[in-house]
Amino acid sequence: MTELPDDPSTAPAAAASVSPAAPETTRTLLRQLAFEPGRPHLLIGLLFLILGLLVTVVLVRPGQDEQWRNARTEDLVQILDDLGARQDRLDAEAARLGALEADLQRGSTVEALAESRRKLDSLRVLTGTTPVVGPGLDITISDPKGAIDAPLLLDAVQELRDAGAEAIQVGETRVVVDTWFADSEQGVVIDGTPLPSPIHVLAIGDPDTMAAALNIPGGLADSVRTRGADFEASTVQSLGISVTVPSTGE
């Protein structure tokens, strides 16, 4: 039997020789849980807890396609029809260009001349240096509250372009590559000219395709009506855009 020392001063010295345990890191704790007998169930429980948290985060995180999940069936069908029409146009253009390439490789002068004329006509329409007549849409936006701004009209032009519009006129201005919109105290201005109210837009192209593009959820018609303005679009089989832009050489 070992006797305790009579001198109590030696006890603190013995206790001081034992250093406090260092804090364990998470990695050390996991290693002990994994390999120490009798504790693997703790590691399994911890892993299931982490997995559950990850699944919860994924389920509650809002998706970017939430608007499509809430869309009506007829709206989704209309969107698919619009995408199908765009794909058909691209396929037809690809087939035409493929046939043109084959003709040019065979040295067809007639086809090369015809293609050059088509390109020239397209460039004249794109730059706004020539009047255009054809089927299209006549759009009227009534905005008594002044809620329509320049970004919305710029989006409208882009939507019409994406839907195949060959020529666009907003107010009394022909929309070309360098056309610009801005907000001012007088309302929206286009190329420095204030737009009259109601806003009048003419677009020449396939009217059915353009109308479908403008009426999809989140499209121009939806955006205009959300702001409290009125949107009307009528189909015209022979729509004329006579406003032109002077060519560079003039």
PyRosetta script that sets phi, psi and omega in degrees:
from pyrosetta import init, pose_from_sequence

init()
pose = pose_from_sequence("MTELPDDPSTAPAAAASVSPAAPETTRTLLRQLAFEPGRPHLLIGLLFLILGLLVTVVLVRPGQDEQWRNARTEDLVQILDDLGARQDRLDAEAARLGALEADLQRGSTVEALAESRRKLDSLRVLTGTTPVVGPGLDITISDPKGAIDAPLLLDAVQELRDAGAEAIQVGETRVVVDTWFADSEQGVVIDGTPLPSPIHVLAIGDPDTMAAALNIPGGLADSVRTRGADFEASTVQSLGISVTVPSTGE")
pose.set_psi(1, 127.4)
pose.set_omega(1, -177.1)
pose.set_phi(2, -88.8)
pose.set_psi(2, 131.8)
pose.set_omega(2, -179.5)
pose.set_phi(3, -90.7)
pose.set_psi(3, 146.0)
pose.set_omega(3, 176.2)
pose.set_phi(4, -71.7)
pose.set_psi(4, 146.7)
pose.set_omega(4, -180.0)
pose.set_phi(5, -67.3)
pose.set_psi(5, 143.1)
pose.set_omega(5, 179.8)
pose.set_phi(6, -72.5)
pose.set_psi(6, -29.4)
pose.set_omega(6, -176.9)
pose.set_phi(7, -86.4)
pose.set_psi(7, 110.4)
pose.set_omega(7, -177.6)
pose.set_phi(8, -67.9)
pose.set_psi(8, -14.7)
pose.set_omega(8, -178.6)
pose.set_phi(9, -70.2)
pose.set_psi(9, -18.8)
pose.set_omega(9, 179.6)
pose.set_phi(10, -78.2)
pose.set_psi(10, -20.6)
pose.set_omega(10, -177.4)
pose.set_phi(11, -66.7)
pose.set_psi(11, -44.7)
pose.set_omega(11, 178.4)
pose.set_phi(12, -62.9)
pose.set_psi(12, -34.0)
pose.set_omega(12, 178.7)
pose.set_phi(13, -64.8)
pose.set_psi(13, -40.8)
pose.set_omega(13, 178.8)
pose.set_phi(14, -67.1)
pose.set_psi(14, -38.1)
pose.set_omega(14, -179.9)
pose.set_phi(15, -69.8)
pose.set_psi(15, -34.0)
pose.set_omega(15, -178.8)
pose.set_phi(16, -69.6)
pose.set_psi(16, -18.8)
pose.set_omega(16, -179.7)
pose.set_phi(17, -76.3)
pose.set_psi(17, -10.9)
pose.set_omega(17, 179.9)
pose.set_phi(18, -99.8)
pose.set_psi(18, 112.2)
pose.set_omega(18, -178.6)
pose.set_phi(19, -80.3)
pose.set_psi(19, 145.7)
pose.set_omega(19, 178.1)
pose.set_phi(20, -64.1)
pose.set_psi(20, 148.8)
pose.set_omega(20, -177.6)
pose.set_phi(21, -67.0)
pose.set_psi(21, 135.8)
pose.set_omega(21, 178.5)
pose.set_phi(22, -71.2)
pose.set_psi(22, 145.4)
pose.set_omega(22, 179.0)
pose.set_phi(23, -64.6)
pose.set_psi(23, 136.4)
pose.set_omega(23, -178.6)
pose.set_phi(24, -80.3)
pose.set_psi(24, 140.3)
pose.set_omega(24, 174.9)
pose.set_phi(25, -79.2)
pose.set_psi(25, 166.1)
pose.set_omega(25, 179.5)
pose.set_phi(26, -62.6)
pose.set_psi(26, -38.0)
pose.set_omega(26, -179.8)
pose.set_phi(27, -64.2)
pose.set_psi(27, -41.7)
pose.set_omega(27, 179.4)
pose.set_phi(28, -64.1)
pose.set_psi(28, -40.4)
pose.set_omega(28, 179.6)
pose.set_phi(29, -62.8)
pose.set_psi(29, -43.4)
pose.set_omega(29, 178.9)
pose.set_phi(30, -64.8)
pose.set_psi(30, -37.4)
pose.set_omega(30, 179.5)
pose.set_phi(31, -65.3)
pose.set_psi(31, -39.0)
pose.set_omega(31, 178.3)
pose.set_phi(32, -67.6)
pose.set_psi(32, -39.9)
pose.set_omega(32, 179.4)
pose.set_phi(33, -64.9)
pose.set_psi(33, -33.6)
pose.set_omega(33, -176.8)
pose.set_phi(34, -77.1)
pose.set_psi(34, -36.5)
pose.set_omega(34, -170.1)
pose.set_phi(35, -111.1)
pose.set_psi(35, -12.4)
pose.set_omega(35, 178.0)
pose.set_phi(36, -77.1)
pose.set_psi(36, 127.9)
pose.set_omega(36, -178.7)
pose.set_phi(37, -58.1)
pose.set_psi(37, 138.9)
pose.set_omega(37, 175.9)
pose.set_phi(38, 89.5)
pose.set_psi(38, -5.0)
pose.set_omega(38, -178.0)
pose.set_phi(39, -120.7)
pose.set_psi(39, 9.4)
pose.set_omega(39, -179.6)
pose.set_phi(40, -63.1)
pose.set_psi(40, -26.3)
pose.set_omega(40, 180.0)
pose.set_phi(41, -66.5)
pose.set_psi(41, -26.9)
pose.set_omega(41, 176.7)
pose.set_phi(42, -67.2)
pose.set_psi(42, -41.4)
pose.set_omega(42, 178.1)
pose.set_phi(43, -64.8)
pose.set_psi(43, -40.9)
pose.set_omega(43, 179.3)
pose.set_phi(44, -63.3)
pose.set_psi(44, -42.1)
pose.set_omega(44, 178.2)
pose.set_phi(45, -63.5)
pose.set_psi(45, -39.4)
pose.set_omega(45, 178.1)
pose.set_phi(46, -64.0)
pose.set_psi(46, -41.8)
pose.set_omega(46, 178.9)
pose.set_phi(47, -64.4)
pose.set_psi(47, -40.9)
pose.set_omega(47, 178.0)
pose.set_phi(48, -65.0)
pose.set_psi(48, -35.9)
pose.set_omega(48, 177.5)
pose.set_phi(49, -62.6)
pose.set_psi(49, -46.2)
pose.set_omega(49, 179.0)
pose.set_phi(50, -62.7)
pose.set_psi(50, -43.4)
pose.set_omega(50, 179.2)
pose.set_phi(51, -61.1)
pose.set_psi(51, -40.2)
pose.set_omega(51, 178.9)
pose.set_phi(52, -64.4)
pose.set_psi(52, -39.4)
pose.set_omega(52, 177.3)
pose.set_phi(53, -63.5)
pose.set_psi(53, -42.4)
pose.set_omega(53, 179.5)
pose.set_phi(54, -63.3)
pose.set_psi(54, -43.5)
pose.set_omega(54, 179.4)
pose.set_phi(55, -62.8)
pose.set_psi(55, -39.9)
pose.set_omega(55, 179.8)
pose.set_phi(56, -63.6)
pose.set_psi(56, -41.9)
pose.set_omega(56, 179.2)
pose.set_phi(57, -62.6)
pose.set_psi(57, -41.4)
pose.set_omega(57, -179.3)
pose.set_phi(58, -65.8)
pose.set_psi(58, -38.8)
pose.set_omega(58, -176.0)
pose.set_phi(59, -73.2)
pose.set_psi(59, -36.5)
pose.set_omega(59, -176.4)
pose.set_phi(60, -88.5)
pose.set_psi(60, -12.2)
pose.set_omega(60, -179.1)
pose.set_phi(61, -71.0)
pose.set_psi(61, 128.0)
pose.set_omega(61, -178.7)
pose.set_phi(62, -67.6)
pose.set_psi(62, 134.9)
pose.set_omega(62, 179.9)
pose.set_phi(63, -86.5)
pose.set_psi(63, 157.9)
pose.set_omega(63, 179.9)
pose.set_phi(64, -73.4)
pose.set_psi(64, -18.4)
pose.set_omega(64, -178.0)
pose.set_phi(65, -99.2)
pose.set_psi(65, 26.2)
pose.set_omega(65, -177.1)
pose.set_phi(66, -62.8)
pose.set_psi(66, -34.9)
pose.set_omega(66, -178.5)
pose.set_phi(67, -65.4)
pose.set_psi(67, -32.0)
pose.set_omega(67, 179.1)
pose.set_phi(68, -74.8)
pose.set_psi(68, -30.9)
pose.set_omega(68, 178.3)
pose.set_phi(69, -67.7)
pose.set_psi(69, -31.7)
pose.set_omega(69, -178.4)
pose.set_phi(70, -91.4)
pose.set_psi(70, -3.6)
pose.set_omega(70, -178.3)
pose.set_phi(71, -72.1)
pose.set_psi(71, 152.0)
pose.set_omega(71, 177.7)
pose.set_phi(72, -74.4)
pose.set_psi(72, 159.8)
pose.set_omega(72, -178.0)
pose.set_phi(73, -62.0)
pose.set_psi(73, -42.0)
pose.set_omega(73, -179.4)
pose.set_phi(74, -65.8)
pose.set_psi(74, -31.9)
pose.set_omega(74, 176.5)
pose.set_phi(75, -67.5)
pose.set_psi(75, -42.0)
pose.set_omega(75, 178.7)
pose.set_phi(76, -64.6)
pose.set_psi(76, -39.1)
pose.set_omega(76, 177.5)
pose.set_phi(77, -63.3)
pose.set_psi(77, -40.6)
pose.set_omega(77, 179.2)
pose.set_phi(78, -64.9)
pose.set_psi(78, -39.8)
pose.set_omega(78, 177.7)
pose.set_phi(79, -63.7)
pose.set_psi(79, -43.4)
pose.set_omega(79, 179.1)
pose.set_phi(80, -63.9)
pose.set_psi(80, -39.8)
pose.set_omega(80, 177.6)
pose.set_phi(81, -62.4)
pose.set_psi(81, -41.1)
pose.set_omega(81, 179.3)
pose.set_phi(82, -63.9)
pose.set_psi(82, -43.5)
pose.set_omega(82, 177.9)
pose.set_phi(83, -65.1)
pose.set_psi(83, -37.6)
pose.set_omega(83, 177.5)
pose.set_phi(84, -64.4)
pose.set_psi(84, -40.2)
pose.set_omega(84, 178.4)
pose.set_phi(85, -64.7)
pose.set_psi(85, -40.4)
pose.set_omega(85, 177.2)
pose.set_phi(86, -63.7)
pose.set_psi(86, -40.2)
pose.set_omega(86, 179.1)
pose.set_phi(87, -64.8)
pose.set_psi(87, -38.8)
pose.set_omega(87, 177.8)
pose.set_phi(88, -62.8)
pose.set_psi(88, -41.7)
pose.set_omega(88, 178.3)
pose.set_phi(89, -63.7)
pose.set_psi(89, -41.6)
pose.set_omega(89, 179.1)
pose.set_phi(90, -66.3)
pose.set_psi(90, -39.0)
pose.set_omega(90, 178.0)
pose.set_phi(91, -64.5)
pose.set_psi(91, -42.1)
pose.set_omega(91, 178.9)
pose.set_phi(92, -64.2)
pose.set_psi(92, -41.8)
pose.set_omega(92, 178.7)
pose.set_phi(93, -66.2)
pose.set_psi(93, -39.1)
pose.set_omega(93, 177.7)
pose.set_phi(94, -63.9)
pose.set_psi(94, -40.0)
pose.set_omega(94, 178.0)
pose.set_phi(95, -65.5)
pose.set_psi(95, -40.5)
pose.set_omega(95, 179.1)
pose.set_phi(96, -64.7)
pose.set_psi(96, -43.3)
pose.set_omega(96, 178.9)
pose.set_phi(97, -66.7)
pose.set_psi(97, -35.1)
pose.set_omega(97, 176.4)
pose.set_phi(98, -64.6)
pose.set_psi(98, -42.9)
pose.set_omega(98, 177.2)
pose.set_phi(99, -65.4)
pose.set_psi(99, -37.8)
pose.set_omega(99, 178.0)
pose.set_phi(100, -64.0)
pose.set_psi(100, -42.3)
pose.set_omega(100, 178.6)
pose.set_phi(101, -60.7)
pose.set_psi(101, -41.4)
pose.set_omega(101, 178.9)
pose.set_phi(102, -64.0)
pose.set_psi(102, -41.1)
pose.set_omega(102, 178.6)
pose.set_phi(103, -64.7)
pose.set_psi(103, -41.8)
pose.set_omega(103, 179.8)
pose.set_phi(104, -65.9)
pose.set_psi(104, -37.2)
pose.set_omega(104, 177.7)
pose.set_phi(105, -67.1)
pose.set_psi(105, -28.6)
pose.set_omega(105, 176.6)
pose.set_phi(106, -81.8)
pose.set_psi(106, -4.5)
pose.set_omega(106, 177.1)
pose.set_phi(107, 82.5)
pose.set_psi(107, 32.7)
pose.set_omega(107, -179.8)
pose.set_phi(108, -79.1)
pose.set_psi(108, 105.4)
pose.set_omega(108, -179.2)
pose.set_phi(109, -69.4)
pose.set_psi(109, -38.2)
pose.set_omega(109, -178.8)
pose.set_phi(110, -62.1)
pose.set_psi(110, -46.9)
pose.set_omega(110, -179.3)
pose.set_phi(111, -67.0)
pose.set_psi(111, -37.4)
pose.set_omega(111, 178.5)
pose.set_phi(112, -63.8)
pose.set_psi(112, -40.5)
pose.set_omega(112, 178.6)
pose.set_phi(113, -66.6)
pose.set_psi(113, -40.9)
pose.set_omega(113, 179.2)
pose.set_phi(114, -64.6)
pose.set_psi(114, -39.3)
pose.set_omega(114, 178.9)
pose.set_phi(115, -67.3)
pose.set_psi(115, -37.5)
pose.set_omega(115, 177.6)
pose.set_phi(116, -62.8)
pose.set_psi(116, -40.1)
pose.set_omega(116, 177.9)
pose.set_phi(117, -66.6)
pose.set_psi(117, -39.9)
pose.set_omega(117, 178.0)
pose.set_phi(118, -63.3)
pose.set_psi(118, -41.4)
pose.set_omega(118, 179.1)
pose.set_phi(119, -64.2)
pose.set_psi(119, -40.1)
pose.set_omega(119, 179.8)
pose.set_phi(120, -64.6)
pose.set_psi(120, -42.9)
pose.set_omega(120, 178.8)
pose.set_phi(121, -63.7)
pose.set_psi(121, -41.0)
pose.set_omega(121, 179.7)
pose.set_phi(122, -63.9)
pose.set_psi(122, -41.2)
pose.set_omega(122, 178.8)
pose.set_phi(123, -65.6)
pose.set_psi(123, -37.1)
pose.set_omega(123, 178.0)
pose.set_phi(124, -65.1)
pose.set_psi(124, -40.5)
pose.set_omega(124, 178.0)
pose.set_phi(125, -67.6)
pose.set_psi(125, -43.2)
pose.set_omega(125, -177.8)
pose.set_phi(126, -64.8)
pose.set_psi(126, -39.5)
pose.set_omega(126, -179.8)
pose.set_phi(127, -84.6)
pose.set_psi(127, -6.2)
pose.set_omega(127, 175.9)
pose.set_phi(128, 74.9)
pose.set_psi(128, 22.9)
pose.set_omega(128, -178.1)
pose.set_phi(129, -90.9)
pose.set_psi(129, 1.2)
pose.set_omega(129, -179.5)
pose.set_phi(130, -139.1)
pose.set_psi(130, 144.8)
pose.set_omega(130, 174.7)
pose.set_phi(131, -65.8)
pose.set_psi(131, 155.4)
pose.set_omega(131, -178.4)
pose.set_phi(132, -133.2)
pose.set_psi(132, 139.2)
pose.set_omega(132, 176.2)
pose.set_phi(133, -131.9)
pose.set_psi(133, 134.9)
pose.set_omega(133, 178.6)
pose.set_phi(134, 172.4)
pose.set_psi(134, 178.4)
pose.set_omega(134, 177.9)
pose.set_phi(135, -68.6)
pose.set_psi(135, 150.0)
pose.set_omega(135, -179.8)
pose.set_phi(136, -177.9)
pose.set_psi(136, -160.4)
pose.set_omega(136, -178.1)
pose.set_phi(137, -119.2)
pose.set_psi(137, 140.5)
pose.set_omega(137, 172.8)
pose.set_phi(138, -109.9)
pose.set_psi(138, 110.3)
pose.set_omega(138, -171.7)
pose.set_phi(139, -111.1)
pose.set_psi(139, 135.1)
pose.set_omega(139, 176.4)
pose.set_phi(140, -126.5)
pose.set_psi(140, 128.1)
pose.set_omega(140, 178.3)
pose.set_phi(141, -118.0)
pose.set_psi(141, 111.5)
pose.set_omega(141, 178.5)
pose.set_phi(142, -95.5)
pose.set_psi(142, 120.6)
pose.set_omega(142, -172.7)
pose.set_phi(143, -129.3)
pose.set_psi(143, 73.1)
pose.set_omega(143, -177.6)
pose.set_phi(144, -66.7)
pose.set_psi(144, -24.4)
pose.set_omega(144, -178.2)
pose.set_phi(145, -89.5)
pose.set_psi(145, -6.0)
pose.set_omega(145, -178.9)
pose.set_phi(146, 68.7)
pose.set_psi(146, 33.6)
pose.set_omega(146, -177.0)
pose.set_phi(147, -88.7)
pose.set_psi(147, -14.3)
pose.set_omega(147, -179.5)
pose.set_phi(148, -81.5)
pose.set_psi(148, 128.0)
pose.set_omega(148, -178.3)
pose.set_phi(149, -118.6)
pose.set_psi(149, 178.2)
pose.set_omega(149, -176.7)
pose.set_phi(150, -62.8)
pose.set_psi(150, -44.3)
pose.set_omega(150, 179.1)
pose.set_phi(151, -58.3)
pose.set_psi(151, -36.0)
pose.set_omega(151, 179.7)
pose.set_phi(152, -66.1)
pose.set_psi(152, -42.2)
pose.set_omega(152, 179.1)
pose.set_phi(153, -68.2)
pose.set_psi(153, -34.8)
pose.set_omega(153, 175.8)
pose.set_phi(154, -64.5)
pose.set_psi(154, -40.2)
pose.set_omega(154, 175.2)
pose.set_phi(155, -63.3)
pose.set_psi(155, -36.8)
pose.set_omega(155, 179.1)
pose.set_phi(156, -62.7)
pose.set_psi(156, -44.3)
pose.set_omega(156, 177.8)
pose.set_phi(157, -61.9)
pose.set_psi(157, -41.5)
pose.set_omega(157, -179.3)
pose.set_phi(158, -66.0)
pose.set_psi(158, -39.8)
pose.set_omega(158, 177.7)
pose.set_phi(159, -62.5)
pose.set_psi(159, -41.8)
pose.set_omega(159, 179.0)
pose.set_phi(160, -65.8)
pose.set_psi(160, -40.9)
pose.set_omega(160, 177.4)
pose.set_phi(161, -61.0)
pose.set_psi(161, -46.1)
pose.set_omega(161, -179.7)
pose.set_phi(162, -62.4)
pose.set_psi(162, -29.7)
pose.set_omega(162, -179.5)
pose.set_phi(163, -84.7)
pose.set_psi(163, 2.9)
pose.set_omega(163, 174.4)
pose.set_phi(164, 101.4)
pose.set_psi(164, 15.3)
pose.set_omega(164, 178.4)
pose.set_phi(165, -65.3)
pose.set_psi(165, 128.0)
pose.set_omega(165, -179.7)
pose.set_phi(166, -87.8)
pose.set_psi(166, -32.9)
pose.set_omega(166, -179.7)
pose.set_phi(167, -145.4)
pose.set_psi(167, 142.2)
pose.set_omega(167, -177.2)
pose.set_phi(168, -136.3)
pose.set_psi(168, 138.4)
pose.set_omega(168, 174.4)
pose.set_phi(169, -129.6)
pose.set_psi(169, 128.2)
pose.set_omega(169, 177.2)
pose.set_phi(170, -116.4)
pose.set_psi(170, 119.4)
pose.set_omega(170, -173.7)
pose.set_phi(171, 64.6)
pose.set_psi(171, -124.1)
pose.set_omega(171, 176.7)
pose.set_phi(172, -108.7)
pose.set_psi(172, 20.2)
pose.set_omega(172, -175.6)
pose.set_phi(173, -115.9)
pose.set_psi(173, 129.9)
pose.set_omega(173, 174.2)
pose.set_phi(174, -78.6)
pose.set_psi(174, 125.6)
pose.set_omega(174, -177.9)
pose.set_phi(175, -83.9)
pose.set_psi(175, 119.9)
pose.set_omega(175, 178.3)
pose.set_phi(176, -127.6)
pose.set_psi(176, -166.5)
pose.set_omega(176, -173.0)
pose.set_phi(177, -63.0)
pose.set_psi(177, -40.4)
pose.set_omega(177, -174.9)
pose.set_phi(178, -99.0)
pose.set_psi(178, 17.5)
pose.set_omega(178, 176.4)
pose.set_phi(179, -69.5)
pose.set_psi(179, 140.4)
pose.set_omega(179, -178.8)
pose.set_phi(180, -133.2)
pose.set_psi(180, 151.1)
pose.set_omega(180, 177.7)
pose.set_phi(181, -118.4)
pose.set_psi(181, 148.9)
pose.set_omega(181, 177.8)
pose.set_phi(182, -153.6)
pose.set_psi(182, 156.1)
pose.set_omega(182, 176.2)
pose.set_phi(183, -95.4)
pose.set_psi(183, 140.5)
pose.set_omega(183, 179.0)
pose.set_phi(184, -144.1)
pose.set_psi(184, 179.7)
pose.set_omega(184, 178.2)
pose.set_phi(185, -65.8)
pose.set_psi(185, -26.3)
pose.set_omega(185, 177.7)
pose.set_phi(186, -85.3)
pose.set_psi(186, -0.5)
pose.set_omega(186, -176.2)
pose.set_phi(187, 110.7)
pose.set_psi(187, -153.5)
pose.set_omega(187, -179.7)
pose.set_phi(188, -79.0)
pose.set_psi(188, 136.3)
pose.set_omega(188, 174.9)
pose.set_phi(189, -117.9)
pose.set_psi(189, 146.8)
pose.set_omega(189, 177.5)
pose.set_phi(190, -123.7)
pose.set_psi(190, 120.6)
pose.set_omega(190, -174.8)
pose.set_phi(191, 53.2)
pose.set_psi(191, 35.5)
pose.set_omega(191, 177.8)
pose.set_phi(192, 86.6)
pose.set_psi(192, -4.2)
pose.set_omega(192, -178.6)
pose.set_phi(193, -104.8)
pose.set_psi(193, 125.2)
pose.set_omega(193, 179.1)
pose.set_phi(194, -62.0)
pose.set_psi(194, 138.2)
pose.set_omega(194, 177.8)
pose.set_phi(195, -80.5)
pose.set_psi(195, 131.8)
pose.set_omega(195, 176.2)
pose.set_phi(196, -73.0)
pose.set_psi(196, 161.7)
pose.set_omega(196, 177.6)
pose.set_phi(197, -111.2)
pose.set_psi(197, 133.1)
pose.set_omega(197, 1.0)
pose.set_phi(198, -74.1)
pose.set_psi(198, 161.6)
pose.set_omega(198, -179.5)
pose.set_phi(199, -80.3)
pose.set_psi(199, 128.8)
pose.set_omega(199, -176.3)
pose.set_phi(200, -113.2)
pose.set_psi(200, 127.8)
pose.set_omega(200, -178.9)
pose.set_phi(201, -127.7)
pose.set_psi(201, 130.4)
pose.set_omega(201, 173.9)
pose.set_phi(202, -114.8)
pose.set_psi(202, 135.1)
pose.set_omega(202, -179.6)
pose.set_phi(203, -139.2)
pose.set_psi(203, 123.8)
pose.set_omega(203, 178.8)
pose.set_phi(204, -99.9)
pose.set_psi(204, 128.6)
pose.set_omega(204, -177.9)
pose.set_phi(205, 164.7)
pose.set_psi(205, -167.0)
pose.set_omega(205, 177.6)
pose.set_phi(206, -68.9)
pose.set_psi(206, 109.9)
pose.set_omega(206, -173.9)
pose.set_phi(207, -64.5)
pose.set_psi(207, -37.0)
pose.set_omega(207, -179.5)
pose.set_phi(208, -64.8)
pose.set_psi(208, -43.5)
pose.set_omega(208, -179.7)
pose.set_phi(209, -65.8)
pose.set_psi(209, -43.3)
pose.set_omega(209, -179.7)
pose.set_phi(210, -66.9)
pose.set_psi(210, -41.0)
pose.set_omega(210, 179.3)
pose.set_phi(211, -62.7)
pose.set_psi(211, -41.0)
pose.set_omega(211, 178.6)
pose.set_phi(212, -63.8)
pose.set_psi(212, -39.0)
pose.set_omega(212, -179.9)
pose.set_phi(213, -67.3)
pose.set_psi(213, -37.6)
pose.set_omega(213, -177.9)
pose.set_phi(214, -75.3)
pose.set_psi(214, -21.3)
pose.set_omega(214, -175.0)
pose.set_phi(215, -103.3)
pose.set_psi(215, 6.7)
pose.set_omega(215, 176.1)
pose.set_phi(216, -71.5)
pose.set_psi(216, 157.7)
pose.set_omega(216, 177.7)
pose.set_phi(217, -57.1)
pose.set_psi(217, 128.0)
pose.set_omega(217, -178.1)
pose.set_phi(218, 86.0)
pose.set_psi(218, 0.3)
pose.set_omega(218, 179.3)
pose.set_phi(219, -79.3)
pose.set_psi(219, -168.6)
pose.set_omega(219, -175.1)
pose.set_phi(220, -61.4)
pose.set_psi(220, -48.1)
pose.set_omega(220, -178.1)
pose.set_phi(221, -59.8)
pose.set_psi(221, -43.1)
pose.set_omega(221, 179.4)
pose.set_phi(222, -64.3)
pose.set_psi(222, -43.5)
pose.set_omega(222, -178.6)
pose.set_phi(223, -65.3)
pose.set_psi(223, -40.7)
pose.set_omega(223, -179.5)
pose.set_phi(224, -65.3)
pose.set_psi(224, -46.5)
pose.set_omega(224, -177.9)
pose.set_phi(225, -69.1)
pose.set_psi(225, -30.9)
pose.set_omega(225, 177.1)
pose.set_phi(226, -62.5)
pose.set_psi(226, -30.8)
pose.set_omega(226, -179.5)
pose.set_phi(227, -86.8)
pose.set_psi(227, 4.9)
pose.set_omega(227, 177.1)
pose.set_phi(228, 88.3)
pose.set_psi(228, 10.2)
pose.set_omega(228, 178.0)
pose.set_phi(229, -100.0)
pose.set_psi(229, 165.2)
pose.set_omega(229, 179.9)
pose.set_phi(230, -100.3)
pose.set_psi(230, 142.3)
pose.set_omega(230, -179.4)
pose.set_phi(231, -128.8)
pose.set_psi(231, 126.9)
pose.set_omega(231, 177.1)
pose.set_phi(232, -134.9)
pose.set_psi(232, 137.6)
pose.set_omega(232, 178.2)
pose.set_phi(233, -138.4)
pose.set_psi(233, 124.8)
pose.set_omega(233, 179.9)
pose.set_phi(234, -119.9)
pose.set_psi(234, 145.2)
pose.set_omega(234, 179.9)
pose.set_phi(235, -85.2)
pose.set_psi(235, 133.0)
pose.set_omega(235, 178.0)
pose.set_phi(236, -125.9)
pose.set_psi(236, 125.0)
pose.set_omega(236, -176.7)
pose.set_phi(237, -77.0)
pose.set_psi(237, -24.8)
pose.set_omega(237, 178.2)
pose.set_phi(238, -134.1)
pose.set_psi(238, 81.6)
pose.set_omega(238, -177.8)
pose.set_phi(239, -96.9)
pose.set_psi(239, 134.0)
pose.set_omega(239, -178.4)
pose.set_phi(240, -114.1)
pose.set_psi(240, 133.3)
pose.set_omega(240, 172.5)
pose.set_phi(241, -116.7)
pose.set_psi(241, 106.2)
pose.set_omega(241, -174.8)
pose.set_phi(242, -97.9)
pose.set_psi(242, -16.5)
pose.set_omega(242, 180.0)
pose.set_phi(243, -67.9)
pose.set_psi(243, 132.8)
pose.set_omega(243, -179.0)
pose.set_phi(244, -126.8)
pose.set_psi(244, 164.9)
pose.set_omega(244, 177.0)
pose.set_phi(245, -111.6)
pose.set_psi(245, 131.9)
pose.set_omega(245, 179.3)
pose.set_phi(246, -59.2)
pose.set_psi(246, 138.3)
pose.set_omega(246, 177.8)
pose.set_phi(247, -71.4)
pose.set_psi(247, 164.1)
pose.set_omega(247, -176.2)
pose.set_phi(248, -62.5)
pose.set_psi(248, -32.0)
pose.set_omega(248, -176.4)
pose.set_phi(249, -78.1)
pose.set_psi(249, -10.6)
pose.set_omega(249, -177.2)
pose.set_phi(250, -87.4)
pose.dump_pdb("model.pdb")
